[in-house]
Amino acid sequence: MATGIHPRAYGEAAMESSGMGNACDYSHNVTFFYDYVGKEISRDWRVRDCVVVVLGLTICLIMILSNIMVMAAILINRRFHFPIYFLLANMAAADLFAGLAYTNLVLNTGPWTIRLSKQQWFIRNALVDMSLTASVANLLAVAVERHQTIITMQLHSKMTKRRVVLLIVCIWAVSIIMGLVPSMGWNCECQLSDCSIIAPLYSRRYMIFWASLNLLTFSVMVAVYARIYVYVRRKGKRMSQHSSHHLRHNETVFNLMKTISIVLGVFVICWTPGLMTLLLDGIMGKDSHALTYEKYCLILAECNSLVNPIIYSFRDEEMRRTFKCILCCLCRRSSDHQGEQSPVEFNTLQPEVDNGCEVKSEKDNFTALQLIKTECDKPLHPDSWIQSY
């Protein structure tokens, strides 16, 4: 492209030379589509670009580490080997994948976008689409599982492991398909007038479809949680009239209501701005002015994968105890490498000291994994299941 030509003017010229934007010409590069829709590719690093990269990588690092911790806790603790925790582990895997996908996006954005081929650009965006779809699908699966469990007043779902595995496979299959759809043909290479301004190689019709599908999923989740809210409230009133333990039940209802509020509030805050931006881009195109805030909406949406471990795992008493075990063992092993060779034993029958870790003699030398499993053999708190909701 000749220097000194405004991107939009270049795009209009490209439309004329390509038959009003309807001819299939696969020779165009990524820069051509960005110039066509008027989305500027930074040739030099700006302050905003640096802020987005630094903030994005920081979020990704925390996201990856926190979700690895969740997956390790569920793998190690045998009491987490139930359907709800398998779904939580899969959600952590999806959020971990989201962290990796977003890291790849951040490292291929700004001035780095110019060097991407179309195939690399499609892969970059497909990874993000897959991770976000998998994360939302897992949230929906957890909501449905909790609905089934709460309504039937069960401790754990009666789903077999085979069904859980099938559900997880379906979640990832749908996510992969959704991510690959644009590169398989639903793009704007053959109809330039349909190009999105946020993702210049994507079709605006696909953006409408993807945003609408996720908003529909959000609506289903709201309906599921609303039904649980109404059911628990009615059940609590009836039990308070016929049971001497109504105070404890009311406390359980309060904890459940608090969790529901956190889940819905964070989901709305993190996802609605981004989904509405994509929807407006698909409907209005350049008139939506989506480029002004699209990067910040993307970061906000990724934050949902960051807080998922906090909402669904850190509120679980047993999960928190497992985290303490893991961190304690890691700290002790780090001290051993520095010359302080002392084994560790978990002992929560006594008041907690140094997160439940106590130094023992040299003859009681166990590996960190054995210590964690020993600690996890203690009985669960009877109400800990409700905190996992």
C-alpha positions as CSV (number, residue, x, y, z in Angstrom):
1,M,0.0,0.0,0.0
2,A,1.3,3.4,-0.9
3,T,2.3,5.5,2.1
4,G,0.3,8.6,3.0
5,I,-3.1,7.2,1.9
6,H,-5.8,7.2,4.6
7,P,-6.9,3.6,5.5
8,R,-10.5,4.3,4.8
9,A,-9.7,5.9,1.4
10,Y,-7.6,2.8,0.6
11,G,-10.5,0.6,1.6
12,E,-12.9,2.4,-0.7
13,A,-10.4,2.1,-3.5
14,A,-10.1,-1.6,-2.7
15,M,-13.8,-2.0,-3.0
16,E,-13.9,-0.5,-6.4
17,S,-11.1,-2.7,-7.6
18,S,-12.7,-5.9,-6.2
19,G,-16.1,-5.5,-7.8
20,M,-17.9,-3.7,-5.0
21,G,-16.6,-6.1,-2.4
22,N,-18.3,-9.2,-3.6
23,A,-15.6,-11.0,-5.6
24,C,-13.6,-13.8,-3.9
25,D,-10.0,-12.8,-3.9
26,Y,-7.9,-14.9,-1.5
27,S,-4.7,-13.1,-2.3
28,H,-5.4,-10.2,0.1
29,N,-3.3,-10.1,3.3
30,V,-4.3,-9.2,6.8
31,T,-3.3,-5.6,6.4
32,F,-5.7,-5.2,3.5
33,F,-8.7,-6.1,5.6
34,Y,-7.7,-3.8,8.4
35,D,-7.3,-0.9,6.0
36,Y,-10.6,-1.8,4.3
37,V,-12.7,-1.5,7.5
38,G,-10.7,1.5,8.8
39,K,-9.1,-0.3,11.7
40,E,-5.6,1.1,12.2
41,I,-2.7,-1.2,12.8
42,S,-0.1,0.5,15.0
43,R,3.2,0.7,13.3
44,D,4.8,2.0,16.5
45,W,4.1,1.2,20.2
46,R,1.7,3.6,21.8
47,V,1.0,4.1,25.5
48,R,-2.4,2.4,25.1
49,D,-0.8,-0.6,23.4
50,C,1.7,-1.0,26.1
51,V,-0.9,-0.8,28.8
52,V,-3.1,-3.4,27.1
53,V,-0.1,-5.8,26.8
54,V,1.2,-5.4,30.3
55,L,-2.3,-5.6,31.9
56,G,-3.2,-8.5,29.6
57,L,-0.1,-10.6,30.4
58,T,-0.5,-9.9,34.1
59,I,-4.1,-11.1,34.1
60,C,-3.0,-14.2,32.0
61,L,-0.3,-15.1,34.5
62,I,-2.6,-15.0,37.5
63,M,-5.3,-16.8,35.5
64,I,-3.0,-19.6,34.5
65,L,-1.6,-20.1,38.1
66,S,-4.9,-20.0,39.8
67,N,-6.5,-22.5,37.5
68,I,-3.5,-24.9,37.7
69,M,-4.0,-24.7,41.5
70,V,-7.7,-25.7,41.1
71,M,-7.0,-28.6,38.8
72,A,-4.2,-29.9,41.1
73,A,-6.5,-29.7,44.1
74,I,-9.3,-31.6,42.4
75,L,-6.8,-34.2,41.1
76,I,-5.1,-34.8,44.4
77,N,-8.1,-34.8,46.8
78,R,-10.2,-38.0,46.3
79,R,-13.2,-36.4,47.9
80,F,-13.5,-34.1,44.9
81,H,-14.0,-37.0,42.5
82,F,-17.7,-36.3,42.0
83,P,-19.6,-34.8,39.0
84,I,-19.7,-31.2,40.2
85,Y,-15.9,-31.2,40.8
86,F,-15.2,-32.8,37.5
87,L,-17.1,-30.0,35.9
88,L,-15.2,-27.5,38.0
89,A,-11.9,-29.1,36.9
90,N,-13.0,-28.8,33.3
91,M,-14.0,-25.2,33.8
92,A,-10.6,-24.6,35.3
93,A,-9.0,-26.3,32.2
94,A,-11.1,-24.1,29.9
95,D,-10.0,-21.0,31.9
96,L,-6.4,-22.2,31.8
97,F,-6.7,-22.5,28.0
98,A,-8.2,-19.1,27.9
99,G,-5.2,-17.7,29.7
100,L,-2.9,-19.4,27.1
101,A,-5.0,-18.2,24.2
102,Y,-5.1,-14.7,25.5
103,T,-1.4,-14.7,26.0
104,N,-1.0,-15.7,22.4
105,L,-3.4,-12.9,21.4
106,V,-1.5,-10.3,23.4
107,L,1.8,-11.3,22.0
108,N,0.4,-11.0,18.4
109,T,-1.4,-7.7,18.7
110,G,-0.5,-4.1,18.1
111,P,2.4,-3.6,15.7
112,W,2.9,-7.4,15.8
113,T,-0.3,-7.9,13.8
114,I,1.3,-6.8,10.6
115,R,3.5,-9.9,10.4
116,L,0.6,-12.4,10.7
117,S,-0.6,-14.4,7.7
118,K,-4.3,-14.9,7.3
119,Q,-4.0,-18.5,8.6
120,Q,-2.1,-17.3,11.7
121,W,-4.7,-14.5,12.3
122,F,-7.6,-17.1,12.1
123,I,-5.8,-19.4,14.5
124,R,-5.1,-16.5,16.9
125,N,-8.8,-15.5,17.0
126,A,-10.0,-19.1,16.9
127,L,-8.1,-20.0,20.1
128,V,-9.8,-17.1,21.9
129,D,-13.2,-18.0,20.6
130,M,-12.7,-21.7,21.7
131,S,-11.6,-20.7,25.2
132,L,-14.4,-18.2,25.8
133,T,-17.1,-20.6,24.4
134,A,-15.8,-23.4,26.6
135,S,-15.7,-21.2,29.6
136,V,-19.3,-20.1,29.1
137,A,-20.5,-23.7,28.3
138,N,-18.9,-24.9,31.5
139,L,-20.6,-22.2,33.5
140,L,-23.9,-23.3,32.0
141,A,-23.1,-27.0,32.8
142,V,-22.3,-26.2,36.4
143,A,-25.5,-24.2,36.7
144,V,-27.6,-27.1,35.3
145,E,-25.8,-29.6,37.6
146,R,-26.4,-27.4,40.7
147,H,-30.0,-27.0,39.7
148,Q,-30.5,-30.7,39.5
149,T,-28.8,-31.2,42.9
150,I,-30.5,-28.5,44.8
151,I,-34.0,-29.3,43.5
152,T,-33.6,-33.0,44.5
153,M,-31.9,-32.1,47.8
154,Q,-28.9,-34.4,47.0
155,L,-25.4,-34.1,48.3
156,H,-24.0,-34.9,44.8
157,S,-25.4,-35.4,41.4
158,K,-26.3,-38.9,40.3
159,M,-24.7,-38.5,37.0
160,T,-22.3,-41.3,36.1
161,K,-18.7,-40.7,35.2
162,R,-19.5,-41.8,31.7
163,R,-22.1,-39.0,31.3
164,V,-19.8,-36.5,32.9
165,V,-17.0,-37.4,30.4
166,L,-19.5,-37.2,27.5
167,L,-20.7,-33.8,28.7
168,I,-17.1,-32.5,28.9
169,V,-16.4,-33.9,25.4
170,C,-19.5,-32.2,24.0
171,I,-18.4,-28.9,25.6
172,W,-15.0,-29.0,23.9
173,A,-16.5,-30.2,20.6
174,V,-18.9,-27.3,20.4
175,S,-16.1,-24.9,21.4
176,I,-13.8,-26.2,18.7
177,I,-16.5,-26.0,16.1
178,M,-17.4,-22.5,17.1
179,G,-13.7,-21.4,16.9
180,L,-13.1,-23.0,13.5
181,V,-16.3,-21.8,11.8
182,P,-14.9,-18.5,10.5
183,S,-11.7,-20.1,9.0
184,M,-13.9,-22.8,7.4
185,G,-15.8,-20.2,5.3
186,W,-18.0,-18.0,7.4
187,N,-15.8,-14.9,6.9
188,C,-15.9,-11.9,4.6
189,E,-13.2,-12.8,2.1
190,C,-15.9,-13.1,-0.6
191,Q,-18.0,-10.2,0.6
192,L,-15.9,-7.3,1.8
193,S,-18.9,-5.2,2.7
194,D,-19.8,-7.7,5.4
195,C,-16.4,-7.4,7.2
196,S,-16.5,-6.7,10.9
197,I,-14.6,-3.7,12.2
198,I,-13.5,-5.5,15.4
199,A,-12.3,-8.7,13.7
200,P,-11.8,-7.5,10.1
201,L,-11.7,-11.0,8.5
202,Y,-14.9,-12.1,10.3
203,S,-18.3,-11.8,8.8
204,R,-20.6,-9.4,10.6
205,R,-23.4,-12.0,10.4
206,Y,-21.1,-14.4,12.3
207,M,-20.5,-11.8,15.0
208,I,-24.3,-11.4,15.4
209,F,-24.7,-15.1,15.6
210,W,-21.9,-15.6,18.1
211,A,-22.9,-12.7,20.4
212,S,-26.6,-13.7,20.3
213,L,-25.8,-17.3,21.1
214,N,-23.7,-16.3,24.1
215,L,-26.4,-13.8,25.3
216,L,-28.9,-16.6,25.0
217,T,-26.7,-18.8,27.1
218,F,-26.5,-16.0,29.7
219,S,-30.3,-15.8,29.7
220,V,-30.6,-19.5,30.3
221,M,-28.2,-19.3,33.2
222,V,-30.2,-16.4,34.7
223,A,-33.4,-18.5,34.4
224,V,-31.7,-21.5,36.1
225,Y,-30.4,-19.5,39.0
226,A,-33.7,-17.7,39.3
227,R,-35.5,-21.0,39.6
228,I,-33.0,-22.1,42.3
229,Y,-33.5,-18.8,44.2
230,V,-37.3,-19.1,44.2
231,Y,-37.2,-22.8,45.2
232,V,-34.7,-22.3,48.1
233,R,-36.7,-19.3,49.4
234,R,-39.9,-21.3,49.4
235,K,-38.3,-24.3,50.9
236,G,-36.7,-22.3,53.6
237,K,-40.0,-20.8,54.7
238,R,-41.6,-24.2,54.9
239,M,-38.7,-25.7,56.8
240,S,-38.5,-22.8,59.2
241,Q,-42.1,-23.5,60.3
242,H,-41.7,-27.2,60.9
243,S,-38.0,-27.7,61.8
244,S,-36.1,-26.7,65.0
245,H,-33.0,-26.2,62.9
246,H,-34.4,-23.3,60.8
247,L,-31.7,-21.0,61.9
248,R,-29.0,-23.2,60.4
249,H,-31.0,-23.7,57.3
250,N,-31.5,-19.9,56.9
251,E,-27.8,-19.5,57.1
252,T,-27.3,-22.1,54.3
253,V,-29.9,-20.3,52.2
254,F,-28.1,-17.0,52.8
255,N,-24.8,-18.6,51.7
256,L,-26.4,-20.0,48.6
257,M,-28.1,-16.6,47.8
258,K,-24.7,-14.9,48.2
259,T,-23.0,-17.3,45.8
260,I,-25.8,-16.8,43.2
261,S,-25.5,-13.0,43.5
262,I,-21.7,-13.2,43.0
263,V,-22.0,-15.5,40.0
264,L,-24.7,-13.5,38.2
265,G,-23.1,-10.1,39.1
266,V,-19.6,-11.0,37.9
267,F,-20.9,-12.7,34.7
268,V,-23.0,-9.6,33.8
269,I,-20.2,-7.2,34.5
270,C,-17.6,-9.2,32.6
271,W,-19.5,-10.4,29.6
272,T,-22.3,-8.0,28.8
273,P,-20.2,-5.1,27.6
274,G,-18.1,-7.3,25.2
275,L,-21.1,-9.2,23.9
276,M,-23.1,-6.1,23.3
277,T,-20.1,-4.6,21.5
278,L,-19.9,-7.5,19.2
279,L,-23.6,-7.4,18.6
280,L,-23.5,-3.7,17.8
281,D,-20.5,-4.2,15.5
282,G,-22.5,-6.9,13.6
283,I,-25.6,-4.8,13.3
284,M,-24.3,-1.3,12.8
285,G,-20.7,-1.8,11.6
286,K,-18.7,1.4,11.6
287,D,-21.5,3.4,13.1
288,S,-21.2,1.4,16.3
289,H,-17.8,3.0,17.1
290,A,-16.8,-0.3,18.7
291,L,-13.1,0.2,18.1
292,T,-13.0,2.8,20.8
293,Y,-13.5,0.3,23.6
294,E,-13.2,-3.2,22.1
295,K,-9.9,-4.1,23.7
296,Y,-11.0,-3.1,27.2
297,C,-14.2,-5.2,26.8
298,L,-12.0,-8.2,25.8
299,I,-9.9,-7.8,28.9
300,L,-13.0,-7.5,31.0
301,A,-14.4,-10.7,29.5
302,E,-11.2,-12.5,30.2
303,C,-11.4,-11.5,33.8
304,N,-14.4,-13.8,34.1
305,S,-12.0,-16.7,33.6
306,L,-9.8,-15.2,36.3
307,V,-12.5,-14.9,39.0
308,N,-14.1,-18.3,38.3
309,P,-11.7,-20.2,40.6
310,I,-12.5,-17.7,43.3
311,I,-16.3,-18.0,42.9
312,Y,-16.6,-21.7,42.5
313,S,-13.6,-23.0,44.4
314,F,-12.3,-20.6,47.0
315,R,-15.7,-20.5,48.7
316,D,-15.4,-24.3,49.2
317,E,-13.9,-25.0,52.7
318,E,-12.5,-28.3,51.6
319,M,-10.9,-26.7,48.5
320,R,-9.3,-24.0,50.6
321,R,-7.9,-26.6,53.0
322,T,-6.4,-28.5,50.0
323,F,-4.9,-25.3,48.7
324,K,-3.2,-24.7,52.1
325,C,-1.8,-28.2,52.0
326,I,-0.4,-27.7,48.5
327,L,1.1,-24.3,49.3
328,C,2.5,-25.6,52.7
329,C,4.2,-28.5,51.0
330,L,5.7,-26.3,48.3
331,C,7.0,-24.0,51.0
332,R,8.5,-26.9,53.0
333,R,10.1,-28.3,49.8
334,S,11.6,-24.9,49.0
335,S,13.0,-24.7,52.5
336,D,14.5,-28.2,52.1
337,H,16.3,-27.1,49.0
338,Q,17.8,-24.3,51.0
339,G,19.3,-26.7,53.6
340,E,16.4,-27.0,56.0
341,Q,15.7,-30.7,55.6
342,S,12.5,-31.2,57.6
343,P,9.5,-33.3,56.7
344,V,6.0,-32.0,57.2
345,E,2.9,-33.5,58.6
346,F,-0.6,-32.1,58.3
347,N,-2.4,-32.0,61.6
348,T,-5.7,-30.1,61.8
349,L,-6.9,-31.9,64.9
350,Q,-4.8,-29.3,66.8
351,P,-5.1,-25.5,66.4
352,E,-3.6,-24.4,63.0
353,V,0.0,-23.5,63.1
354,D,1.7,-22.4,59.9
355,N,-1.4,-23.4,57.9
356,G,-1.6,-26.9,59.5
357,C,2.0,-28.0,58.9
358,E,4.1,-29.3,61.7
359,V,7.8,-30.2,61.5
360,K,8.6,-33.8,62.3
361,S,11.7,-35.9,62.7
362,E,13.9,-36.9,59.8
363,K,12.6,-40.5,59.9
364,D,9.0,-39.4,58.9
365,N,10.1,-38.2,55.5
366,F,7.2,-38.2,53.0
367,T,6.8,-36.8,49.6
368,A,4.6,-33.7,49.1
369,L,2.0,-35.6,47.2
370,Q,1.7,-38.2,50.0
371,L,1.3,-35.5,52.6
372,I,-1.5,-33.8,50.6
373,K,-3.3,-37.1,50.1
374,T,-3.0,-37.8,53.9
375,E,-4.5,-34.5,54.8
376,C,-7.3,-35.0,52.3
377,D,-8.3,-38.2,54.1
378,K,-10.0,-36.3,56.9
379,P,-13.8,-36.2,56.8
380,L,-15.6,-33.5,54.9
381,H,-17.5,-30.7,56.7
382,P,-21.2,-31.7,56.3
383,D,-22.2,-28.4,54.7
384,S,-19.1,-28.0,52.5
385,W,-21.0,-29.2,49.4
386,I,-23.3,-26.1,49.5
387,Q,-20.2,-23.8,49.5
388,S,-19.1,-25.3,46.2
389,Y,-22.1,-24.0,44.4
